[in-house]
Amino acid sequence: MPSHDVLIIGAGLAGQRAALAAARTGATVGIVSKVHPVRSHSVAAAGGINAALNPEDTWESHAFDTVKGSDYLGDQDAIEVMCREAPDEILWLEHAGVTFHRNERGNLGTRAFGGASAARTYYVADITGHAILHVLYEQLMKHSDTVERFEEWFTTDLLQDGDGRCIGAICRNLRDGRLDVFNAKTVILASGGAGQAYKPTTNGLIVTGDGIAQAYRIGARLMDMEMIQYHPTTLVGNGLLITEGARGEGAWLLNAKGERFMEKYAPNKLELASRDVVSRAEQTEINEGRGFPDGSVALDVTKVPRRRTLEALREIVNIGRDFAGVDITREPIHIRPGQHYIMGGIKTDVDGRTTVPGLYAAGEVACVSVHGGNRLGANSLLDTLIFGRRSGEHAAAQALQMTMPSTPLSRVSDAERAIQEIIDRPAGGRRVSEIKDELGETMNRHCAVFRDAEGLQKAHEIVRRLKEEAPRAVIDDRGTVFNQDVIGAIELGFMLDCAEAIVVGAKERTESRGAQFRTDFPERNDAEWLKHIDISVNGADVPKVSYSPVTITRWEPQERTY
Amino acid sequence: MPDYLLRIRRYDPDSGKTAYWDEHTVTLNPRNSVLDAILKVRNEVDGSVGIRCSCQQAICGSCGVRMNGRPGLACNTHLEVAAARGGGAQSTVPQTDGEGPAGVIEVEPMGNMPVIRDLIVDMDAVHWKKIQRVTPYLINRKPVPEREYIVPHENMVDITQTMACIQCGACVSDCLSMEVDPLFVGPAALAKTYRFVGDPRDDQHEQRLRDLSEDPHGIYDCTHCFNCIDACPKEVAPMSQIMRLRRRAGSDHKIVDSNNGHRHEDAFVTLVRDYGLLNEAELLPRSYGGNSWFGKFHPAAGKELLSSLPTVITGVLRGKVSPKIAMFGHKLPGGDLAAIKKLYKKIESRPQRLELNLYISGYEDDPEPAAVAAGSSGEAPQAESSASESESS
């Protein structure tokens, strides 16, 4: 029965950063991940990380761009914290070994990114997330005496004491199927988003909303769940991501008539408007018949000098070649908006504290909220690192003043029974993958770039039905060693909880703001809706909805144009 | 859409049974990936097929497997490409033509690592242990600046090639040296080493190189089989990175290792320079006794020659080498030797060593870097390199 001052669940950027920060204070740290840490989906972040580090730039400018990008739904106190601390975080990463590309003087180089008023995106070719994740893992290997790693352990449940305080988790070792109680004084969830509730999505198969659902089930509040980011450039068919860095380096968007249509929608920023704006523009072109027959528009990377593309955008050259059969250095590639990120998540404060005592959250799993209605590109890596570090520091400081709680091992037998019940399900139910596909297609049809009451109601009915079917879904694997089938069945339940929260939030918000565009309520309505929608569990019923205010420090809402 | 016969190597330690082939026919587009086919089986037929996978875009490094005998990522290997390779090493299925499936695809777990289940191997036991071996983190050059280190852009682009490694294990899977010497540090960990040795911010270049030169399982344990270069799905070219480590160790830091790795490599270079061809009889003496004709009179060379006598005699008896060739070497047609010497002179008189790095010089078949270099001659020495030149040593 492992015991740690701080237990971190998830080992992407937020989790690893939290682990390193917590260990520095002298706390004992355990980090649990259902995959090897370098497989975490942070690895797919391509374009870069924002910070106002350049002497001519200011954190206030970065903060304002973020506030405006969020369509004024972001909490400005949190945004200020993130943007003020960003430059030091970049320097910390640089000293830890991240191989940021340089400018001609040998200083850190930058590239332009969407919704930003200055080129403040630091990058490593188009593998920035990958490079940072691998460097953090280098640091975890360096500090393996103070951070204990549990790689390929799947968290099934969070544990609470009688007062509702989170005191650890139950995890299953995928290697042998053994369950164990992980005691902890504080727990940090850093397990990422819920993109697999959509199909297609740019997110990996592991991104199944585990942490969001686990926290929700023990009573933590979720916030802004309706805010789902559709990335403007994903491949038709498989939904793979083409980095915003392509547009940052100068690529154009063209409709089937060859028009640079962003001139109509965002005359100043063009392709580098906020993602919600660009995605809506593309979808409008497609819906109004100016797209290609495959339901797409074109991204023209040939505008970028070929040599620069090969050096700075090599990954998408490979993706174009391997997954679309297109040489993007020679011809435009067909793209469309695709599910990419969830701005919402577990409601936290700027130190990562959730509404459940002892439980913290950081990264995509959390909603601080710094992204509000729409996240700016290259702000998510920053979010993971800043709030990962802050959570780690705060949780460790708290833990050092506490005594170690303990959980009766009987909780393990409960969890074992739950898994055995999945394995013993009688034949006759639907396959897990079938339910998952129906969920993903439903969400992508009704809860996407454009939404309306009718579609959302339909989506909610389908999700409710799938929630009834899921506990009967059959699996084939009855083994103990790497039983991925049983994990898939558990993950399906997590995704369904997330999906319901998303749909309920989207139904509730009868206005258009950021990524939420209601065709039946096409205007932003600050008088009624400049507030967060909070979602909390309500037994097996439809979740409870409540509201919390948006924190405004210095930027009053204005009309938003690019 | 054509049918493919998918044969998955299955093994479940729970079952008490040995490994077996599990066959499924899948109907998919030839440009779907091998992973698409495996997931189709898992989703629609048998949920117990074990494979690690996540991103499906060749970035997370989870789905390293062998497909028809060759290692790689299942997610970026097209069915038609895998099928065109023909059956795998253990294939029992004859190639089909016309009738039946469009191709047979055999998927096995990676090699050189223990199998946990089905296509899932124990990377901790081999791959990650070797990564740990090479002190896999930056040791900061002092003083650590208040802001960022000022370093040339080219250096950062250069090490981006090894930074691009996704730790999938494909190179480890088919490393021949590791098969013979399981202690070999191996292609992935040595490529990772270049990420530090090529990083101007690291303080321990020489120590790292010395360590891995002196280790008998280090940089000189690679036998240049190119398997890792073929295997790597990310163009990291681990063997090229190992060769770069050797050049830095031997040429830049003058590390003469006790395994004679560096002198042995030098012997090849000087023999070809002196004779135009490899002279096997002089290879050992030069490697052990010093890099000249006189090397054979060195006691160390004599000792090594003595211990190699059984091999030499077997070689002579089997006709692999005649006593005359063994004594005097091969003869080169007139003029060729002068041409070779000219090549040596050209390459050795360069002010700067050329290194092939895809991030800097583009693809091998890409005419553009040469054109760019011609346009700005003298400014970007790296850009002039071509595949044939840079790996010639």
Interface residues (C-beta under 8 A of the other chain):
Chain A: V35 H36 V38 R39 S40 H41 V43 A44 L91 E94 H95 A96 G97 T99 F100 H101 R102 N103 E104 R105 G106 N107 L108 G109 V124 A125 I127 H130 A131 H134 V135 E138 Q139 M141 K142 E151 R175 G204 L205 I206 N238 L240 L241 R306 R307 L310 E311 R314 E315 N318 I319 D322 F323 G325 R431 V432 S433 E434 I475 D476 D477 R478 G479 T480 V481 F482 N483 Q484 D485 G488
Chain B: D12 P13 D14 S15 R31 R42 N43 E44 D46 G47 S48 G50 R52 C53 S54 C55 Q56 Q57 A58 I59 C60 G61 S62 N76 H78 I116 R117 D118 I120 M123 D124 I131 Q132 P136 Y137 L138 N140 V144 R147 E148 Y149 I150 V151 P152 H153 M156 V157 I159 T160 M163 A164 C165 I166 Q167 R195 D199 R201 L358 Y359 I360 G362 Y363 D366 E368 P369 V372
